[in-house]
Amino acid sequence: MNDVIHINPKDNLVTCLRPIAKGETIEFEGVKYTVTSDIPKYHKMSTAEIKKGEYAYKYGQIIGLALEDIHPGDHVHVHNISSTRGRGDDLTAERKDW
């Protein structure tokens, strides 16, 4: 079984298909990633450097803006990205290209 699922080549995030522990090394698509914190099942992990204010991609679509610098192997969730989907109350998440 795969540890993660990567949907689109544009994505800089993957979805973890099982809980992954801090310090664990996972490999997919020929690249090894060391996980920087515990990641619950179905949460996201970064596969690239995402600088504060840059977009996070999943399904080939923008799903949020980084609230801080995010590094490969980092857990990605509401603590470090602001959703650009369905958050009319959060103006910090406005897409720059609309």
Summary of the structure (lengths in Angstrom):
residues: 98
radius of gyration: 13.1
end to end distance: 38.9
largest distance: 40.0
contacts: 261
relative contact order: 0.20
helix: 3%
strand: 37%
